[in-house]
Amino acid sequence: MYSTVSILGVSPVSLQLESVHLQRVVEIDIFYPSGLLGNEKLNLLLLNDGQDAAGLNLKETLDNLYEDQKIEPVVVVAIKASADRLLEYGVAGVPDFAGRGSKADNYAKFITLELMPFIEKESGMPFLGKRAFAGCSLGGLTAFDIVWKNNSFFDTIGVFSGSFWWRKKDLKDGYTDEDRIMHQVVRETQGQPALKFWLMTGTEDETADRNRNFIIDSIDDTIDLIKELTKKGYKRQDDIFYYEMVGGKHNVATWSKALPAFLCWAFARKTFL
């Protein structure tokens, strides 16, 4: 039997936030569940590359999942990237070999110190459920990095075709797997942050196969990251869900197809007897 919460769909609101850390105006779209009574246990999802919300069919997907009573109430905040996306996204404090990600630390500070308080105040209700951050490609790597280092703010990570190849050294300069930045960050982190992970790749994300093992690099890099997580004590299924989409490509159309699976995993509708 389903819980008594009855969500009628979502109501999008577009807002602008002047960021001190990014020195620019950040545009966000907030998708509020309609029909809240005010006593629900609200969940939160931040989503990088919010400019792709329409292509991801975000509103339609949320509407359908609420209609089918598959997810709990979740406020989704789609954060639009700027022209500095390749500088603001990445691993905070560790630019890649080409200098990309040099402002990732500023973006992380914007998320934790500016956006999170702003959203809580704007929503007028506390987020007492799950707090997730998701993204696609480089936005997925960025979401992973921010959540990994800020588990007091978040407890759930969603990554679609994450750019886990992000590396300190170019291939032509003697790159090895040890040069992958996020893998090293996870490996060198003390302890085990209390987090859950949903990671997705597509079998046609790319064609590159640098180690010639007949597995494309995007899958290799994601699987190797999962191996680093399991070494820290995280369990497959219990803590880590990996979805490999057959025929999935590195594009918004593929990620839109995977989005319902992530939302149902992260915010599954609870039942009562």
Secondary structure, 3 states (H helix, E strand, C coil): CECCCCCCEEEEEEEEEEECCCCEEEEEEEEEEECCCCCCCCEEEEECCHHHCCCCCHHHHHHHHHHCCCECCEEEEEECCCCCHHHHCCCCCCCCCCCCCCCHHHHHHHHHHHHHHHHHHHHCCCCCCCEEEEEECHHHHHHHHHHHHCCCCCCEEEEECCCCCCECCCHHHCCCHHHEHHHHHHHHCCCCCCCEEEEEEEEECCCCCCCCCCCCHHHHHHHHHHHHHHHCCCCECCCEEEEEEEEEECCHHHHHHHHHHHHHHHCECCECC
